[in-house]
Amino acid sequence: MNFQTLARHIIEEERKYPEATGELSSLLHDLSLATKVISLEVNKAGLVDILGFTGDSNVHGEQVKKLDIYAHDMMVKAMDHGGHLCVMASEEEEDIIHIPPHFHIGKYVLLFDPLDGSSNIDANVSIGTIFSIYRRITPDDQVATMEDCLQPGHKQVAAGYVIYGSSTMLVYTAGNGVHGFTLDPAFGEYILSHKKIETPKKSKIYSINEGNYLYWHTGLKKYIKYLQEEDEESGRPYSSRYIGSMVADVHRNLLYGGIFMYPADSRNPNGKLRLMYECNPMAFIIEQAGGKASDGKRRMLDIQPEKLHQRVPIFIGSEDDVKTVEKFMAEEEVKASK
Ligand code: P6P
């Protein structure tokens, strides 16, 4: 076999760390299994109406749930008994999710957005599952707490996403580079397709919802206009690419280069995207691929979380592009303070 499965890759990565116990490998394996089941459901979602599912109970009499609730339930059921976690948190659930007492309690913490971008599913737009893994910080003999879930992003031991698109692809990092695996539906295995992904230092693509232009920071308005000017040496004008599904936008930019922005604006002072479920895992991945991620000022991975579902502005992608937008906004702030 001249291909490498995700399972094989995880084991070989783990062998590089003599102190590794195999728990993280087993956790990632369980996670990949859950996403294969979610992928099956996402890929037949368009058929729900055609196959006569009523929308509330299908031909088997099963309860047909909204896809993001289905994905949430699938992740919880797949991950709560593996013995590797002490606690979970999901974008779909207000509070932390404790591991049932009759299951073995592990040393890891899993935070996830079960199906980001799910509002796009009816238009057959790519959507994704995003995950973030930490080590617990409370004593092993105690019940895990919110403190275990509210750790800064630089404490992540692994992070990744699965994009359900023209193919299903899992991209992850465990702190030793970013690797992409494409699901081969013929035999249900994730196969290594993108070894050690490195994102270009500078790009020609910017991703932002320009419908919010009126509400943006002046420095950001000037930056976007700068990208639209003609200047051959700096590769301007850039191309505007915005799918409205973070996993799809960030994935494209990771591979081609680009900057994705969901800024604060006068209506949403903290932007829209969640620090723990979207921004931190994507920031860990992008930094491991040689890119940069911030809230416009602070390194994303250094932000000390205060609330489980807190939102933060995000500027993420090619390093030079993130530095440039930060400069535009900082300069405008200096002018405004005079
Ligand atoms: P807007 C999808 O709803 C999502 O959470 C992200 O995946 C995406 O980047 C963002 O919201 C799009 O938001 O306001 O541009 O529609």
Boltz pocket constraint, residues with backbone or C-beta under 6 A from the ligand:
constraints:
  - pocket:
      binder: B
      contacts: [[A, 116], [A, 117], [A, 118], [A, 119], [A, 209], [A, 244], [A, 245], [A, 246], [A, 247], [A, 249], [A, 272]]
      max_distance: 6.0
